[in-house]
Amino acid sequence: MPEGKPAGVRCVQLREDLSCAIFGDPRRPKVCGGLQAMREMCGSGPPLVARAFALHYLQDLERITAPGV
């Protein structure tokens, strides 16, 4: 996304299985490569519960770091 990805918009490089299509590629944005997962981001419990928690955490992170917030 040449102009960046607005908060709440799905990344064009995100595959159906939620993996990154340009992982390891120099075109991958620095913000993506620089994000280091922490235990509190991942949630706990069954995989689907933990995954839902992690996605919600990332949405909140994206929202609170959006320009103008």
Phi, psi and omega in degrees: 000099188306326181263012182093170181252120177295149177302138178086355179259131180295135178295137180292343180268000182277120180282170180301328180274010179070014174272160182271129181288342181239026177301131180082355180272139180297343178283348180296131182301143181300326181297327179289313180290334183274347180287119179253121180295142176239156183308318183292346177280338193267345181070189180210178180096197180302152184308318181292326177291313180297320179296316179299319178299313182297318179295320177296318178301314180295322177297317178296317179300316179297318181296313185283346178256005179293144177304139177087002179260000000 
